[in-house]
Amino acid sequence: MGVIHKIGRRKTAVARVYVSEGTGVITVNKKEFATYFPTATLQYKVMQPMSMTENATNFDVKVNVYGGGSTGQAEAVRMALARAMCEVNAENRLVLKPEGLLTRDPRMVERKKFGQKKARKRFQFSKR
């Protein structure tokens, strides 16, 4: 099969995923998967495409991820893994597409405007 390389993005996080046949070992930025994503929620998000396609123990995954926060990184990895699972077997697309795992979330942080405290928050108005 060789190595499958896919990219996933979420907010400002970018994840590069390298999937090869193996025993289910996942390394993220040269660390163990459970160490890099310590909470159960983040681990579930990352494993979602693998468990939905029943490939959790069939492939070794090497991930390089940067930018954003922990949730954005986990969701970027999830998207990249979903794309990789579609390349492994085209029938996986029918499972992952309805769950929205192949759709890029376009929401980004709104920029701060001039003369305001934040993007939408304004300075307090005083009548004195």
Buried (B, 14 or more C-beta within 10 A) or exposed (E): EEEBBBBBBBBBBBBBBBBEEEEBEBBBEEEEBEEBBEEEEBBEBBBBBBEBBEBEEBBBBBBBBEBBEBBBBBBBBBBBBBBBBBBBEEEBBEBBEEEEBBEEEEEEEEEEEEEEEEEEEEEEEEEE
